[in-house]
Amino acid sequence: MSADSRIAAITARIVERSKPYREPYLDRVRSAAATGPHRSVLGCGNLAHGFAVCSPAEKVALAGDRVPNLGIITSYNDMLSAHQPFETYPALIREAAREAGGVAQVAGGVPAMCDGVTQGQPGMELSLFSRDLIAMAAGIGLSHNMFDAAVYLGVCDKIVPGLVIAALTFGHLPAVFVPAGPMTSGLPNDEKAKVRQLFAEGKVGRDELLEAESKSYHGPGTCTFYGTANSNQMLMEIMGFHLPGASFINPGTPLRDALTKEAAKRALAITAMGNEFTPAGEMIDERSIVNGVVGLHATGGSTNHTMHLVAMARAAGIVLTWQDISELSDIVPLLARVYPNGLADVNHFHAAGGMGFLIAQLLKTGLLHDDVRTVYGQGLEAYAIDVKLGEKGTVQREPAPEESADPKVLSTIDQPFQHTGGLKMLTGNIGKAVIKISAVKPDRHVIEAPAKIFNDQAELNAAFKAGTLEGDFIAVVRFQGPKANGMPELHKLTTILGILQDRGQKVALVTDGRMSGASGKVPAAIHVTPEAKDGGPIARIQEGDIIRIDAVKGTIEVKVDDIALKTRVPAHVDLSDNEFGMGRELFAPFRKIAGAADHGGSVLFN
């Protein structure tokens, strides 16, 4: 069916706003598609370098442009549980390419850091910028102009957005994203969170905490809570970069391997050498981006994507705003309850019907654009499926079930968990911010309390340990924006503020930093822009000022006369400790030119 009129109106607005950028972008994509790659016109030395390690038959094929060549961009390392399975993927992809009459080469690798390892550590200050660096690194791999299509191996937080930016920058090439899947379920996420709180309160020791964490994060695959990594996988499927049903199949299974081989063959089938040429830059359009936002709201996805989706869209010449995201949240119901928005993990979500059921429900009432192109063909209806392993190791797809296998985890469009999505934009005299409300109880959607000021998360942690965080308050944690220190996630604050809330205090957070997709039950106005380092109003808030966060009306205010607020001298802090160590000095140029959070916090698109 056609898109809901409200969805269509927001999409039309994005199309109109994007014209000055989208039309020149498409001209570049079409020009690049028309002129290359043509390996036969490369210099002999160039070409010899490009296929030096190929077989004699492959050299002959590549020399004459007779077969398509598939470039593999991999983010493999064996420190990330989510990316360790990619170790064996190049061999599978090369085998599938040979079976399909093509060639595949690893074009390049990109860095992939684990936010779980770097939470609260200096390395986290490189995390956001790693997204843009990943895009650049992938661009270097593809710059050899040896390829007719690319497959992208990535899963986690900044990796997939960075790879999408690269895929759209090289938008004349077809692009298929290949996931690795979630690890099997371990210690339930809510039980892990309880142990974290007990440790923060000094009621259990490090040994008990490490045991709980190790039982939760226990093997290959994505962490099982619904954070940024799993939100990435949802986005790649609902935007059409994955093959249908690919997102949440566990690593090391025959179905996972079959999907990987199928992805490689499909990438070869949609090159300019065939009859289904699907360049990524033309495939992804404003409708695809809106579908991604709708999926984010329907599943209660990661707050990080209020920045990543903006940057990803800009790579395709599309101007997405926080206002668009917020208005879509008012339209799209919440259909999934996955931790931290519920007790289930992503394996339970998949078992309940997963992406196929979700897409089928959203298509029912026109909340998704069905008339989009995907790597699988035309129309999103093809993604409303259940995927299984068929005979002889092939992939088999059936229509998605009519009913959820677990209505407590995945509900219908007629009986949503709530009638609006999980993310809202806030505006007011503090600036713009984002809040995730899908896990916050309704009686906490409006918080008014005095400010307690902190200039980093360590100060708040010290105050908690000292027992000085008493009464109702709103913690203002500032100088955490892109220009200040690279905008690290402040995920460790979730535990502390959660403890205080459980004690009966009314607490909330206001910060120009980020919270991860695991932002939970505490109201958190995050990504505040302008940031404190730029002299934003958050730098003028003083201890004891009354702040009101209203997620119902979409406002964030400090109750100070606007003229008086503007005449205050902004706070300044010594940020020299953020400039060196763990590679932070290498990213000084990024901090200087980083864009604002509502523009994606990017050094590429300001």
MIDO-892162 format. One record per residue (C-alpha): x negated, y negated, z. Coordinates in pm, whole numbers. Last residue first. Layout:
<atoms>
X Y Z
...
</atoms>
This chain:
<atoms>
-2944 -2033 855
-2974 -1704 667
-3312 -1528 675
-3442 -1609 1024
-3117 -1475 1163
-2913 -1537 1477
-2605 -1437 1273
-2468 -1782 1192
-2259 -1781 1512
-2575 -1698 1707
-2764 -2001 1575
-3048 -1961 1329
-3403 -1862 1411
-3674 -2095 1277
-3904 -2139 1576
-3831 -1802 1733
-3924 -1625 1408
-4258 -1808 1386
-4340 -1694 1744
-4270 -1330 1652
-4629 -1205 1656
-4678 -1355 2002
-4404 -1127 2132
-4603 -817 2044
-4577 -651 2384
-4736 -956 2545
-4716 -1327 2474
-4457 -1601 2428
-4194 -1508 2684
-4412 -1603 2983
-4453 -1948 2826
-4082 -2020 2861
-4118 -2289 3127
-3770 -2422 3187
-3583 -2733 3081
-3241 -2836 3205
-3045 -3080 2992
-3023 -3436 3129
-2662 -3514 3210
-2506 -3783 2994
-2307 -3535 2786
-2146 -3380 3093
-2045 -3718 3230
-1879 -3806 2899
-1701 -3470 2890
-1572 -3499 3246
-1671 -3179 3424
-1456 -2871 3454
-1685 -2642 3252
-1472 -2491 2980
-1440 -2172 2778
-1126 -2126 2574
-958 -1848 2374
-605 -1897 2508
-586 -1542 2645
-961 -1502 2699
-959 -1798 2936
-1298 -1856 3097
-1290 -2147 3341
-1605 -2291 3494
-1621 -2499 3811
-1961 -2660 3862
-2128 -2519 4175
-2483 -2507 4038
-2511 -2734 3735
-2415 -2690 3370
-2622 -2911 3140
-2821 -2634 2970
-2494 -2462 2875
-2408 -2787 2693
-2668 -2706 2426
-3016 -2859 2446
-3153 -2638 2168
-3327 -2412 2422
-2993 -2386 2606
-2818 -2227 2309
-2565 -2406 2090
-2406 -2151 2101
-2302 -1905 2369
-2374 -1549 2249
-2179 -1417 2550
-1869 -1490 2753
-1861 -1181 2975
-1557 -1059 3167
-1673 -750 3365
-1530 -411 3261
-1777 -317 2993
-2043 -443 2760
-2182 -115 2622
-2199 -259 2272
-2487 -458 2409
-2481 -793 2582
-2653 -1083 2417
-2800 -1410 2539
-2652 -1761 2546
-2482 -1656 2867
-2163 -1692 3069
-2085 -1400 3299
-1787 -1321 3519
-1706 -1248 3881
-1396 -1230 4098
-1513 -1041 4407
-1327 -731 4522
-1619 -501 4595
-1568 -338 4254
-1636 -677 4097
-1964 -702 4285
-2069 -355 4169
-1973 -433 3809
-2177 -755 3820
-2485 -555 3911
-2428 -272 3663
-2346 -496 3366
-2646 -721 3437
-2878 -446 3309
-2732 -493 2960
-2884 -836 2916
-2967 -782 2549
-3259 -991 2434
-3208 -1318 2244
-3548 -1376 2081
-3694 -1568 2375
-3579 -1928 2359
-3508 -1967 1989
-3283 -1662 1969
-3094 -1739 2292
-3176 -1627 2648
-3245 -1969 2797
-2931 -1923 3007
-2769 -1688 3256
-2464 -1862 3401
-2309 -1629 3660
-1946 -1713 3728
-1858 -1696 4095
-1621 -1554 4356
-1771 -1488 4697
-2124 -1374 4772
-2426 -1323 4550
-2686 -1395 4819
-2759 -1034 4919
-3133 -1058 4851
-3112 -765 4610
-2837 -944 4420
-3035 -1269 4411
-3336 -1081 4274
-3123 -927 4001
-2988 -1270 3908
-3340 -1410 3885
-3455 -1111 3677
-3171 -1177 3432
-3319 -1508 3325
-3264 -1879 3386
-3000 -1831 3653
-2727 -2071 3763
-2432 -1981 3986
-2119 -2149 3860
-1801 -2195 4060
-1491 -1993 3966
-1206 -1967 3716
-1145 -1633 3547
-872 -1553 3295
-882 -1213 3123
-938 -1057 3466
-575 -961 3534
-567 -797 3190
-832 -538 3283
-1152 -569 3080
-1244 -275 2855
-1091 -418 2534
-1182 -772 2634
-1509 -835 2454
-1591 -1207 2469
-1764 -1429 2214
-1888 -1783 2267
-1868 -2132 2116
-1970 -2451 2294
-1966 -2535 2666
-1704 -2804 2600
-1466 -2547 2460
-1440 -2250 2229
-1398 -1876 2291
-1392 -1615 2016
-1221 -1287 2089
-1313 -920 2053
-1128 -597 2139
-833 -602 1906
-472 -689 1972
-160 -483 2037
-312 -269 2309
-350 106 2345
-160 140 2021
169 329 1991
302 273 1638
-44 249 1480
-124 583 1635
-360 675 1916
-710 812 1956
-855 897 2297
-551 950 2519
-357 1069 2212
-587 1375 2185
-544 1588 1870
-396 1283 1700
-105 1355 1470
-68 1340 1092
-402 1513 1040
-639 1363 782
-603 1510 432
-858 1783 358
-1223 1763 259
-1472 2043 196
-1849 1997 186
-2041 2289 38
-2238 2551 229
-2146 2844 5
-1778 2810 99
-1664 2498 279
-1794 2309 580
-1534 2065 704
-1430 1701 666
-1091 1561 770
-964 1285 543
-839 929 522
-1161 830 342
-1016 887 -6
-748 631 81
-1026 371 79
-992 320 -295
-1220 361 -595
-1519 594 -590
-1725 778 -330
-1988 504 -293
-1697 273 -225
-1493 25 -426
-1200 -148 -261
-826 -147 -327
-731 8 9
-769 -319 198
-707 -230 560
-430 -344 795
-176 -251 529
71 -79 760
-16 282 685
-376 200 588
-467 146 953
-329 487 1052
-507 670 768
-834 495 852
-812 605 1216
-722 965 1126
-1016 993 887
-1254 817 1123
-1204 1057 1409
-916 1299 1442
-924 1383 1813
-1244 1585 1766
-1419 1277 1629
-1315 1064 1925
-1416 1342 2166
-1759 1350 2003
-1771 971 2028
-1731 980 2406
-1413 977 2612
-1367 789 2942
-1223 468 2803
-1329 127 2668
-1687 191 2781
-1652 466 2660
-1411 550 2377
-1043 457 2381
-936 415 2020
-633 252 1854
-672 -114 1953
-430 -320 1745
-539 -557 1463
-365 -893 1422
-505 -1113 1701
-848 -955 1646
-834 -1065 1283
-804 -1422 1407
-1113 -1378 1623
-1326 -1232 1343
-1224 -1508 1102
-1300 -1771 1368
-1637 -1608 1429
-1717 -1681 1067
-1783 -1478 751
-1949 -1651 455
-2012 -1401 176
-2318 -1434 -51
-2400 -1064 -21
-2681 -1117 232
-2443 -1359 404
-2209 -1069 480
-2482 -876 660
-2571 -1183 869
-2210 -1243 979
-2160 -871 1035
-2471 -860 1256
-2371 -1150 1480
-2016 -1058 1580
-2154 -709 1536
-2348 -731 1860
-2014 -735 2045
-1988 -364 1975
-1666 -189 1888
-1320 -171 2043
-1210 87 1784
-935 -110 1609
-1134 -432 1644
-1449 -303 1477
-1247 -127 1209
-1071 -453 1122
-1409 -630 1105
-1542 -368 864
-1228 -386 649
-1277 -764 632
-1630 -709 500
-1508 -464 237
-1238 -708 126
-1494 -987 91
-1708 -776 -141
-1933 -471 -120
-1925 -275 -445
-2068 -563 -647
-2384 -597 -441
-2411 -220 -391
-2430 -145 -761
-2179 128 -852
-2242 274 -1198
-1988 553 -1245
-2062 670 -1602
-2423 767 -1549
-2765 614 -1618
-2665 295 -1433
-2674 494 -1112
-2362 636 -945
-2437 1006 -990
-2785 982 -837
-2643 838 -515
-2379 1114 -515
-2644 1382 -535
-2832 1232 -240
-2514 1196 -35
-2414 1558 -107
-2750 1676 23
-2700 1484 345
-2340 1603 380
-2451 1966 344
-2721 1915 607
-2468 1777 858
-2225 2057 775
-2494 2319 843
-2559 2167 1186
-2885 2016 1310
-2739 1677 1392
-2375 1640 1502
-2110 1518 1256
-1990 1169 1349
-2035 946 1045
-2004 1161 733
-1626 1195 700
-1602 1023 364
-1945 946 213
-2105 651 382
-2141 298 237
-1763 255 197
-1694 -27 442
-1496 207 672
-1781 459 669
-2071 219 720
-1876 33 986
-1796 343 1192
-2163 440 1180
-2274 97 1295
-2020 107 1581
-2195 429 1683
-2527 248 1711
-2378 -69 1860
-2218 100 2157
-1943 357 2176
-2101 601 2418
-2255 923 2282
-2615 811 2239
-2704 897 1880
-2866 1226 1793
-3130 1469 1914
-3121 1574 2280
-3049 1492 2645
-2941 1133 2696
-2666 1199 2954
-2842 1475 3145
-3163 1271 3135
-2987 962 3272
-2840 1163 3559
-3173 1325 3647
-3352 992 3623
-3104 836 3867
-3135 1121 4117
-3514 1103 4108
-3511 724 4134
-3324 730 4463
-2958 717 4563
-2767 473 4788
-2992 173 4717
-2705 -36 4582
-2862 -44 4235
-2906 335 4257
-2538 384 4347
-2438 162 4054
-2654 361 3813
-2510 686 3953
-2159 557 3882
-2258 463 3525
-2385 817 3459
-2052 954 3583
-1866 717 3349
-2084 825 3056
-2006 1194 3101
-2319 1409 3147
-2388 1563 2808
-2188 1560 2487
-2374 1666 2173
-2598 1407 2014
-2431 1182 1760
-2483 1196 1383
-2786 1167 1151
-2645 909 912
-2706 867 536
-2624 532 378
-2576 528 1
-2693 234 -206
-2646 168 -578
-2907 -79 -701
-2826 -428 -834
-2766 -536 -474
-3132 -530 -383
-3055 -807 -134
-2739 -612 -52
-2934 -296 31
-3189 -499 228
-2921 -670 439
-2759 -329 488
-3093 -187 605
-3126 -462 863
-2769 -405 983
-2845 -30 1007
-3167 -73 1203
-3058 -338 1449
-2860 -102 1674
-2912 253 1560
-2841 485 1271
-3070 471 969
-3169 666 660
-3096 454 355
-3051 611 15
-3152 412 -288
-3060 395 -657
-3233 362 -995
-3581 331 -850
-3935 248 -962
-3909 -126 -915
-4205 -128 -674
-4016 -388 -468
-3804 -116 -306
-4051 -40 -29
-4128 -406 29
-3758 -482 53
-3719 -212 318
-3985 -392 522
-3808 -726 481
-3471 -586 590
-3639 -415 885
-3802 -748 980
-3459 -912 976
-3320 -653 1217
-3641 -650 1423
-3560 -1010 1513
-3282 -889 1741
-3507 -642 1921
-3833 -830 1968
-3731 -975 2307
-3640 -621 2415
-4012 -542 2419
-4053 -746 2737
-3845 -492 2933
-3490 -518 3070
-3363 -270 2810
-3666 -156 2602
-3609 220 2609
-3234 200 2544
-3294 -66 2281
-3487 190 2082
-3706 42 1811
-3693 139 1447
-3963 16 1213
-3908 69 840
-4044 335 611
-4098 323 238
-4005 443 -107
-3980 808 -10
-3936 962 -354
-3644 1140 -519
-3620 1281 -872
-3315 1378 -1074
-3154 1680 -1238
-2888 1730 -970
-3065 2035 -822
-3390 1834 -823
-3219 1550 -635
-3077 1792 -378
-3424 1934 -311
-3572 1585 -282
-3293 1489 -41
-3345 1795 178
-3722 1735 190
-3666 1365 270
-3419 1459 547
-3646 1673 765
-3784 1400 991
-3447 1219 984
-3339 1427 1285
-3564 1212 1509
-3364 898 1433
-3090 918 1696
-3325 1052 1966
-3561 765 1901
-3918 871 1985
-3947 1102 1685
-3958 828 1425
-3761 804 1106
-3638 471 975
-3635 593 615
-3586 419 283
-3556 688 16
-3571 577 -348
-3386 794 -598
-3519 824 -953
-3269 876 -1233
-3368 1093 -1530
-3473 1009 -1885
-3649 682 -1813
-3936 806 -2031
-4223 805 -1785
-3997 929 -1507
-3909 1250 -1689
-4267 1323 -1798
-4396 1257 -1448
-4123 1476 -1300
-4225 1768 -1522
-4590 1727 -1424
-4496 1724 -1055
-4503 1393 -869
-4805 1278 -668
-4921 1007 -910
-4567 886 -989
-4590 517 -903
-4967 484 -942
-4945 616 -1297
-4656 379 -1365
-4849 70 -1265
-5159 182 -1454
-4954 247 -1765
-4793 -94 -1742
-4426 -80 -1669
-4201 -86 -1974
-4113 282 -1944
-4010 233 -1583
-3709 30 -1682
-3554 -74 -1351
-3429 -306 -1463
-3316 -597 -1677
-2937 -575 -1684
-2905 -476 -1320
-3126 -768 -1219
-2909 -1012 -1416
-2592 -864 -1270
-2721 -898 -914
-2844 -1253 -973
-2509 -1363 -1120
-2333 -1192 -829
-2536 -1400 -583
-2466 -1721 -776
-2090 -1646 -747
-2102 -1545 -381
-2277 -1855 -247
-2065 -2148 -371
-1760 -1916 -374
-1783 -1808 -9
-1525 -2046 138
-1268 -1944 -123
-1326 -1571 -73
-1321 -1609 307
-987 -1790 288
-848 -1521 58
-953 -1254 311
-779 -1442 593
-461 -1465 382
-475 -1098 277
-506 -983 638
-204 -1196 730
-8 -1069 428
-75 -706 522
-277 -543 244
-104 -362 -39
0 0 0
</atoms>
